[in-house]
Amino acid sequence: MWNLILNDPVAWGSILGIGVVVSLCSYYAYLFIHNTSQNL
């Protein structure tokens, strides 16, 4: 099973896409929390 996933470029593309979305969401959440905590 893992052999098929590791050798499939489509699976790598979706994994990279999910990783990019999660990292962007966490980055913006960090910026939002950081900016709101400074204003208090």
Stockholm file with secondary structure:
# STOCKHOLM 1.0

chainA/1-40         MWNLILNDPVAWGSILGIGVVVSLCSYYAYLFIHNTSQNL
#=GR chainA/1-40 SS CHHHHHTCHHHHHHHHHHHHHHHHHHHHHHHHHHHHHHHC
#=GC SS_cons        CHHHHHTCHHHHHHHHHHHHHHHHHHHHHHHHHHHHHHHC
//
